[in-house]
Amino acid sequence: MFHLHGKLQYFLYPAPVDMRKSFYTLSGIVSSAMKRNVQDGEVFIFVNRNLTIMKILHLEHGGLVIYHKKLENGVFKLPTFDENVLSQPIGWQELMAIVSNVKPINRRLKKRRKNT
């Protein structure tokens, strides 16, 4: 059913992506910005500006699939990479580390002001 595993090639898109994008617009980023082909069976990883949402685009036997992960708390900790590259190749272990090693955020609540 799901076909992500260690034998596939994974590519992280280095720029933040608007997570309203879906199959066709993410495929457009793959072909135009990353200079890769979705039909080759590679896996493409996109993260939003706040590092709280990740989408993974992959061609499987029945067609394109998007895996979507939205964090309730914390942010994804991405590996360091050159921002001038079109796509950053990463391995299966690195992807699993990104997904499982979520960095918690300590958010401070603002004090409420009393309305008088």
MIMIDREN-668036 format. One record per residue (C-alpha): residue number from 1; residue in one letter; x negated, y, z. Coordinates in nm, 4 decimals, m for minus. Example, Ala and Ser with C-alpha at 12.3 -4.5 7.8 and 13.67 -1.06 7.14 Angstrom:
% residues 2
<atom 1 "a" <m1.2300 m0.4500 0.7800>>
<atom 2 "s" <m1.3670 m0.1060 0.7140>>
//
This chain:
% residues 116
<atom 1 "m" <0.0000 0.0000 0.0000>>
<atom 2 "f" <m0.2659 0.2536 0.1033>>
<atom 3 "h" <m0.5954 0.2261 m0.0780>>
<atom 4 "l" <m0.8501 0.4456 0.1003>>
<atom 5 "h" <m1.1660 0.2579 0.1957>>
<atom 6 "g" <m1.5421 0.2869 0.2069>>
<atom 7 "k" <m1.6043 0.1898 m0.1567>>
<atom 8 "l" <m1.4386 0.5025 m0.2986>>
<atom 9 "q" <m1.6115 0.8338 m0.3692>>
<atom 10 "y" <m1.4892 1.1289 m0.1591>>
<atom 11 "f" <m1.5230 1.4968 m0.2423>>
<atom 12 "l" <m1.4505 1.7836 m0.0044>>
<atom 13 "y" <m1.3400 2.1097 m0.1638>>
<atom 14 "p" <m1.5487 2.3783 0.0125>>
<atom 15 "a" <m1.2998 2.6680 m0.0069>>
<atom 16 "p" <m0.9822 2.7002 0.2023>>
<atom 17 "v" <m0.6656 2.5903 0.0215>>
<atom 18 "d" <m0.3067 2.7096 0.0546>>
<atom 19 "m" <m0.1311 2.4012 0.1903>>
<atom 20 "r" <0.1894 2.4788 0.0011>>
<atom 21 "k" <0.0112 2.3350 m0.3021>>
<atom 22 "s" <0.1161 1.9890 m0.4106>>
<atom 23 "f" <0.0269 1.7299 m0.6758>>
<atom 24 "y" <m0.0062 1.9457 m0.9870>>
<atom 25 "t" <m0.1739 2.2483 m0.8308>>
<atom 26 "l" <m0.4196 2.0366 m0.6293>>
<atom 27 "s" <m0.4940 1.8410 m0.9489>>
<atom 28 "g" <m0.5572 2.1760 m1.1168>>
<atom 29 "i" <m0.8105 2.2675 m0.8486>>
<atom 30 "v" <m0.9816 1.9317 m0.9021>>
<atom 31 "s" <m1.0157 1.9832 m1.2766>>
<atom 32 "s" <m1.0778 2.3590 m1.2968>>
<atom 33 "a" <m1.2652 2.4472 m0.9770>>
<atom 34 "m" <m1.4278 2.1159 m0.8811>>
<atom 35 "k" <m1.5002 2.0136 m1.2440>>
<atom 36 "r" <m1.3882 1.6548 m1.1768>>
<atom 37 "n" <m1.1137 1.4303 m1.3160>>
<atom 38 "v" <m0.8306 1.3067 m1.0930>>
<atom 39 "q" <m0.7870 1.0067 m1.3254>>
<atom 40 "d" <m1.1326 0.8720 m1.2307>>
<atom 41 "g" <m1.0014 0.7297 m0.9015>>
<atom 42 "e" <m1.2055 0.9562 m0.6749>>
<atom 43 "v" <m1.0606 1.1024 m0.3552>>
<atom 44 "f" <m1.0318 1.4790 m0.3046>>
<atom 45 "i" <m1.0061 1.6461 0.0354>>
<atom 46 "f" <m0.8619 1.9931 0.0946>>
<atom 47 "v" <m0.8419 2.1871 0.4221>>
<atom 48 "n" <m0.6652 2.5125 0.5046>>
<atom 49 "r" <m0.8335 2.8304 0.6311>>
<atom 50 "n" <m0.7530 2.7579 0.9977>>
<atom 51 "l" <m0.8875 2.3991 0.9733>>
<atom 52 "t" <m0.5597 2.2632 1.1095>>
<atom 53 "i" <m0.4155 2.0976 0.7967>>
<atom 54 "m" <m0.5808 1.8493 0.5630>>
<atom 55 "k" <m0.4510 1.7075 0.2354>>
<atom 56 "i" <m0.6165 1.4167 0.0574>>
<atom 57 "l" <m0.5355 1.3637 m0.3111>>
<atom 58 "h" <m0.5927 1.0225 m0.4644>>
<atom 59 "l" <m0.4809 0.8305 m0.7725>>
<atom 60 "e" <m0.3491 0.4866 m0.6811>>
<atom 61 "h" <m0.1849 0.2149 m0.8920>>
<atom 62 "g" <0.1605 0.3770 m0.8942>>
<atom 63 "g" <0.0424 0.7352 m0.9420>>
<atom 64 "l" <m0.0911 1.0256 m0.7392>>
<atom 65 "v" <m0.0699 1.0096 m0.3605>>
<atom 66 "i" <m0.1155 1.2903 m0.1074>>
<atom 67 "y" <m0.2101 1.2102 0.2492>>
<atom 68 "h" <m0.1186 1.5044 0.4739>>
<atom 69 "k" <m0.2476 1.5528 0.8292>>
<atom 70 "k" <m0.1384 1.8465 1.0409>>
<atom 71 "l" <m0.2953 1.8935 1.3824>>
<atom 72 "e" <m0.0784 1.9911 1.6763>>
<atom 73 "n" <m0.3821 2.1060 1.8704>>
<atom 74 "g" <m0.7460 2.1603 1.7778>>
<atom 75 "v" <m0.9239 2.1984 1.4451>>
<atom 76 "f" <m1.1074 1.9708 1.2033>>
<atom 77 "k" <m1.4837 1.9877 1.2405>>
<atom 78 "l" <m1.6231 1.9896 0.8873>>
<atom 79 "p" <m1.9821 1.8974 0.8021>>
<atom 80 "t" <m2.2142 2.1797 0.7065>>
<atom 81 "f" <m2.2461 2.2283 0.3333>>
<atom 82 "d" <m2.3601 2.4796 0.0751>>
<atom 83 "e" <m2.0696 2.7138 m0.0003>>
<atom 84 "n" <m2.1943 2.7592 m0.3577>>
<atom 85 "v" <m2.1226 2.3986 m0.4561>>
<atom 86 "l" <m1.8038 2.3115 m0.6459>>
<atom 87 "s" <m1.7361 1.9987 m0.4425>>
<atom 88 "q" <m1.9181 1.8409 m0.1518>>
<atom 89 "p" <m1.9562 1.4625 m0.1756>>
<atom 90 "i" <m1.8964 1.2965 0.1601>>
<atom 91 "g" <m1.8866 0.9351 0.2674>>
<atom 92 "w" <m1.6102 0.7276 0.4212>>
<atom 93 "q" <m1.7742 0.7493 0.7647>>
<atom 94 "e" <m1.7923 1.1289 0.7401>>
<atom 95 "l" <m1.4230 1.1475 0.6488>>
<atom 96 "m" <m1.3331 0.9249 0.9437>>
<atom 97 "a" <m1.5450 1.1471 1.1698>>
<atom 98 "i" <m1.3628 1.4595 1.0444>>
<atom 99 "v" <m1.0220 1.3028 1.1008>>
<atom 100 "s" <m1.0972 1.1495 1.4401>>
<atom 101 "n" <m1.3330 1.4086 1.5944>>
<atom 102 "v" <m1.0922 1.6971 1.6234>>
<atom 103 "k" <m1.2468 1.9891 1.8093>>
<atom 104 "p" <m1.0092 2.1182 2.0790>>
<atom 105 "i" <m0.9348 2.4879 2.0970>>
<atom 106 "n" <m0.8910 2.6636 2.4266>>
<atom 107 "r" <m0.6217 2.9156 2.3624>>
<atom 108 "r" <m0.5625 3.1887 2.6122>>
<atom 109 "l" <m0.2081 3.2865 2.6686>>
<atom 110 "k" <m0.1383 3.6557 2.6703>>
<atom 111 "k" <0.0124 3.7973 2.9831>>
<atom 112 "r" <0.3721 3.8969 2.9476>>
<atom 113 "r" <0.4504 4.2538 3.0151>>
<atom 114 "k" <0.7483 4.3267 3.2274>>
<atom 115 "n" <1.0081 4.5403 3.0626>>
<atom 116 "t" <1.1143 4.8068 3.3085>>
//
